[in-house]
Amino acid sequence: MDKMSKWIVKYRNMILAVAIVLLIPSAIGYFNTNINYDLLSYLPSTSESMKTQKILGDDFNLSSVDFLVVNNKSDQEAAKIKEEINKIDGVEKCIWRDDVLDISVPKQAIPESIQDMLYSGDSTMMIVTFKEPTSSMRTMNAISKIKKYTKDDCYLGGMSAISEDTKDQTEHDTPIYAGIAVVLCMIVLFLGLESTIAPVVFMLGMIFPIVYNFGTNVFLGEISYITKALAVVLQLAVTLDYSIFLLHRYQEEKQKLPNEEAMAKAIKATFTSITSSSITTIAGFVALCVMQLTLGRDIGIVMAKGVVLGVLSTIFILPSLLMFFDKTIEKYKHKTILNELHKVPRFVIRHYKKILVA
């Protein structure tokens, strides 16, 4: 590892330049990775639900069915809405009472049992079937268009509608809580580190493994929306401490050696320490891959890959950033608020037997 760490320090600027260039194909890969919003697709094919779903799709063309409740509309207005929905790409058929009985016949003339199925007060219900599975992009787009046609006191329910709502909510919320996670991490780092600039450098360094991880998901074809929602925050949580370890070792070595030699030694020490730590983390995520619910495999592969990329970025990219911002990191410092514990360790050592019993 000695030669490798010296090589990393020697060619740090070239490594950083290559790392920045690699962000471009990673971004392209991210935008070309499909997001799966259909949790049913992760159930094993042998489960009763999936067998039934297959029969509904193959034999009855009803694997993707939603229900549209139309409020406070006349039968003529409801018929017009139905006609518009039938024109939407992705809709197989919108079914309502006029498919079997002309709307010129008043609803009071319909048998009461049929009325109860189609009407409730001033509301009526339509059945909408789709040409593709519940959460396909074509079905999602159709759902979105149906909602535009029916914004005025109409409500759409069913698995496809839920999937489309989930998609909208996830896309809206993910940047918000990812931003909150970054802010909270920054606050903790500001409280625990002397340098005011180091937390910013750490977050800058975390961009690389996160973007690489999302970009390389393109080779999986698609990932679930749950994986997409969790990946950023989980990757921050499990790999950010690697950066802290590297900085601390670098600062310790700088007191005895020139900067380049100090960083080389810090890289070697960091690699040795975080490798064993990361392997146990990776093993934990890989264990998810044996779940029968294949959502576990989806999360496991993405997060194990994220940890590997986090380690590689800490060893190859972060040293370049720390040395590039070295003077600024040393210049702007503040008093740490989260100081080292002194009384607690002494207490633990004095009372370890009682603590073990407790």
C-alpha positions in Angstrom: 0.0 0.0 0.0 3.0 2.3 0.4 3.6 2.6 -3.3 -0.1 3.1 -4.0 -0.5 5.8 -1.4 2.6 7.7 -2.7 1.3 7.3 -6.3 -2.1 8.8 -5.3 -0.4 11.8 -3.7 1.9 12.3 -6.6 -0.8 12.2 -9.2 -3.6 13.7 -7.1 -4.4 16.5 -9.5 -4.8 14.1 -12.4 -6.9 11.8 -10.3 -9.2 14.7 -9.3 -9.5 15.8 -13.0 -10.5 12.2 -14.0 -12.9 12.0 -11.1 -14.7 15.2 -12.2 -14.9 14.0 -15.9 -16.4 10.7 -14.7 -19.3 12.7 -13.2 -20.6 13.3 -16.7 -21.2 9.6 -17.7 -22.5 9.0 -14.2 -25.1 11.8 -14.6 -26.1 10.3 -18.0 -26.4 6.9 -16.4 -28.6 8.3 -13.6 -31.1 9.9 -16.0 -31.2 6.7 -18.0 -32.0 4.5 -15.0 -35.7 3.5 -14.7 -37.4 3.9 -11.4 -39.9 1.1 -10.5 -42.9 2.2 -8.5 -44.6 -1.1 -8.5 -43.9 -2.9 -5.2 -45.9 -6.0 -6.4 -43.2 -6.7 -9.0 -40.7 -7.5 -6.2 -42.9 -10.3 -4.8 -41.7 -13.8 -5.8 -43.6 -15.2 -8.9 -44.7 -18.2 -6.8 -46.7 -16.0 -4.4 -50.5 -16.2 -4.6 -50.8 -12.4 -5.3 -48.5 -12.6 -8.3 -50.2 -15.8 -9.7 -53.5 -14.0 -9.5 -52.1 -10.8 -11.0 -50.8 -12.9 -14.0 -54.3 -14.5 -14.5 -56.0 -11.1 -14.3 -53.6 -9.7 -16.9 -53.4 -12.6 -19.3 -57.0 -13.9 -19.2 -59.0 -10.9 -18.3 -56.8 -7.9 -19.1 -57.5 -6.5 -15.7 -54.0 -6.5 -14.1 -54.1 -2.7 -14.1 -57.5 -1.3 -13.1 -58.4 2.0 -11.4 -61.7 3.6 -10.3 -62.7 7.1 -11.1 -65.3 8.7 -8.9 -67.1 11.7 -10.6 -68.9 14.0 -8.2 -71.7 16.5 -8.9 -71.9 15.9 -12.7 -74.8 15.2 -14.9 -74.8 11.9 -16.8 -74.1 13.9 -20.0 -71.0 15.5 -18.4 -69.9 12.1 -17.0 -70.2 10.6 -20.5 -68.1 13.4 -22.0 -65.4 12.8 -19.3 -65.4 9.1 -20.2 -65.1 9.9 -23.9 -62.0 12.1 -23.2 -60.4 9.4 -21.0 -60.8 6.8 -23.7 -58.7 8.9 -26.1 -55.7 9.0 -23.7 -52.7 7.0 -24.8 -52.3 4.0 -22.5 -55.9 3.7 -21.5 -57.4 0.4 -22.6 -61.0 1.2 -21.8 -63.1 3.4 -19.6 -66.2 1.5 -18.6 -69.4 3.1 -17.4 -73.2 2.6 -17.5 -73.5 3.9 -21.1 -71.6 0.8 -22.3 -74.7 -1.2 -21.5 -77.6 1.3 -21.2 -78.0 4.6 -23.0 -77.9 7.7 -20.7 -81.2 8.8 -22.1 -82.7 6.2 -19.7 -82.9 7.9 -16.3 -80.9 6.3 -13.5 -84.1 5.9 -11.5 -85.2 3.3 -14.1 -82.1 1.2 -13.5 -82.6 -1.7 -11.0 -81.7 -0.7 -7.5 -78.9 -3.2 -7.2 -77.2 -1.8 -10.3 -77.7 1.8 -9.1 -75.9 1.0 -5.8 -72.9 -0.2 -7.9 -72.7 2.8 -10.1 -74.1 5.7 -8.1 -73.9 7.1 -4.6 -75.8 10.3 -4.0 -74.5 12.8 -6.6 -71.5 10.6 -7.4 -70.9 8.0 -10.0 -68.1 5.5 -10.6 -66.2 4.6 -13.7 -63.8 1.7 -14.2 -60.5 2.5 -16.1 -58.3 -0.3 -17.5 -54.8 0.3 -18.9 -52.9 -1.4 -21.7 -49.7 -1.8 -19.7 -48.8 -2.9 -16.1 -49.7 -0.8 -13.0 -46.5 1.2 -12.8 -45.2 1.3 -16.4 -44.3 4.8 -17.6 -47.1 4.7 -20.2 -49.6 3.9 -17.5 -48.1 6.6 -15.2 -48.4 9.2 -18.0 -52.0 8.1 -18.6 -52.8 8.6 -14.9 -51.3 12.0 -15.0 -53.4 13.0 -18.0 -56.6 11.6 -16.5 -56.0 13.7 -13.4 -55.7 16.8 -15.6 -59.1 16.1 -17.2 -60.7 15.4 -13.9 -59.3 18.1 -11.6 -62.8 19.5 -11.0 -64.4 17.4 -8.2 -63.3 14.0 -9.5 -61.1 11.4 -7.7 -59.1 8.6 -9.1 -58.2 5.5 -7.0 -56.5 2.2 -7.5 -52.9 0.8 -7.6 -51.9 2.8 -10.7 -53.2 6.0 -9.1 -51.3 5.2 -5.9 -48.1 4.5 -7.8 -48.4 7.8 -9.7 -49.0 9.7 -6.4 -46.1 7.9 -4.9 -43.9 8.9 -7.8 -44.9 12.6 -7.5 -44.5 12.6 -3.7 -41.1 10.9 -3.9 -39.7 13.2 -6.5 -40.9 16.2 -4.5 -39.7 15.0 -1.0 -36.4 13.3 -1.8 -34.4 16.5 -2.5 -35.9 18.1 0.6 -34.9 15.4 3.1 -31.6 14.8 1.3 -30.9 18.5 1.9 -31.9 18.2 5.5 -29.6 15.3 6.0 -26.7 17.3 4.5 -27.5 20.3 6.8 -27.6 18.0 9.9 -24.3 16.3 8.9 -22.7 19.7 8.4 -23.9 20.9 11.8 -22.5 17.8 13.6 -19.2 18.2 11.7 -19.0 21.9 12.5 -19.5 21.1 16.2 -17.0 18.3 16.3 -14.1 19.5 14.0 -11.8 22.5 14.5 -11.8 23.4 10.8 -14.7 25.5 9.5 -13.9 24.5 5.9 -13.4 20.8 6.3 -17.1 19.9 6.6 -17.7 21.7 3.2 -14.8 19.7 1.7 -16.2 16.5 3.0 -19.6 17.2 1.5 -17.9 18.1 -1.8 -16.1 14.8 -1.6 -19.3 12.9 -1.0 -20.8 14.1 -4.3 -18.4 11.8 -6.2 -19.4 8.4 -4.7 -23.1 9.3 -4.6 -23.2 10.4 -8.2 -21.1 7.4 -9.2 -23.5 5.1 -7.3 -26.6 6.5 -8.9 -25.0 6.5 -12.4 -23.8 2.9 -12.2 -27.4 1.8 -11.4 -28.0 2.0 -15.1 -26.4 -1.5 -15.4 -29.2 -2.8 -13.2 -31.8 -1.6 -15.6 -34.0 -0.1 -12.9 -34.2 0.5 -9.2 -37.1 0.8 -6.9 -38.3 4.2 -5.7 -37.6 3.1 -2.1 -34.0 2.4 -3.0 -33.7 5.8 -4.7 -35.2 7.5 -1.7 -32.9 5.8 0.8 -29.6 5.7 -1.1 -28.4 9.2 -0.6 -29.1 9.4 3.1 -27.8 5.9 3.8 -24.6 6.5 1.8 -23.9 9.7 3.8 -24.6 7.8 7.0 -22.3 4.8 6.4 -19.4 6.4 4.6 -19.0 10.0 5.9 -16.9 8.8 8.9 -14.2 7.5 6.5 -13.5 11.1 5.5 -13.2 12.2 9.2 -10.7 9.4 9.8 -8.5 10.4 6.8 -8.5 14.1 7.9 -7.5 13.2 11.5 -4.7 11.0 10.4 -3.4 13.6 7.9 -3.4 16.3 10.6 -1.5 14.0 13.0 1.1 13.1 10.4 1.6 16.7 9.3 3.0 17.5 12.7 5.9 15.2 12.0 6.3 15.1 8.2 5.9 17.3 5.0 2.4 17.5 3.6 2.9 14.9 0.8 4.5 12.3 3.0 1.9 12.9 5.7 -0.9 12.4 3.3 0.7 9.2 1.9 0.9 7.8 5.5 -2.6 8.9 6.2 -4.0 7.2 3.1 -2.2 3.9 4.1 -3.5 4.1 7.7 -7.0 5.0 6.5 -7.2 2.2 4.0 -6.1 -0.4 6.6 -8.7 0.9 9.1 -11.7 1.5 6.9 -11.3 -1.7 4.8 -12.3 -4.0 7.6 -15.1 -1.6 8.7 -16.5 -1.3 5.2 -16.4 -5.1 4.5 -18.7 -5.7 7.5 -21.1 -2.9 6.2 -21.0 -4.4 2.7 -21.7 -7.9 4.1 -24.8 -6.5 5.9 -26.2 -5.0 2.7 -25.3 -8.1 0.6 -27.3 -10.2 3.1 -30.4 -8.4 2.0 -30.0 -10.0 -1.4 -31.2 -13.4 -0.2 -34.6 -12.0 0.7 -37.5 -13.6 -1.3 -38.9 -10.1 -1.6 -36.5 -8.9 -4.2 -36.7 -5.3 -3.0 -34.0 -6.5 -0.5 -31.7 -7.4 -3.4 -32.4 -4.1 -5.0 -31.4 -2.1 -1.9 -28.6 -4.5 -1.0 -26.8 -4.3 -4.4 -27.1 -0.5 -4.6 -26.0 0.2 -1.0 -23.1 -2.4 -1.1 -21.9 -0.7 -4.3 -22.3 2.7 -2.6 -20.0 1.6 0.3 -17.4 0.3 -2.1 -17.5 3.6 -4.1 -17.4 5.5 -0.8 -14.2 3.7 0.2 -12.5 4.3 -3.2 -13.5 7.9 -3.2 -12.0 8.4 0.3 -8.8 6.8 -0.7 -8.4 8.3 -4.2 -10.4 11.5 -4.5 -10.6 13.0 -1.0 -6.8 13.3 -0.5 -6.7 15.5 -3.6 -9.5 17.7 -2.2 -7.9 17.9 1.3 -4.5 18.9 -0.1 -6.1 21.4 -2.6 -7.9 23.1 0.2 -5.2 22.5 2.8 -4.3 26.1 3.5 -7.9 27.2 3.7 -8.7 24.3 6.1 -5.9 25.3 8.4 -6.6 29.0 8.2 -10.3 29.0 9.2 -10.7 27.3 12.6 -13.0 27.6 15.5 -13.3 26.1 19.0 -14.8 22.6 19.0 -18.1 22.2 20.9 -18.2 18.4 20.9 -14.9 17.8 22.8 -13.3 14.5 23.7 -14.8 12.7 26.7 -12.6 12.4 29.8 -14.9 11.7 32.8 -17.0 9.1 31.0 -14.0 6.8 30.1 -12.6 7.0 33.6 -16.1 6.1 35.0 -16.4 3.1 32.7 -13.0 1.8 33.7 -13.7 2.1 37.4 -17.1 0.5 37.3 -16.8 -1.9 34.4 -18.0 -4.9 36.4 -21.1 -3.2 37.6 -21.8 -1.9 34.1 -21.4 -5.5 32.7 -23.9 -6.8 35.3 -26.3 -4.0 34.6 
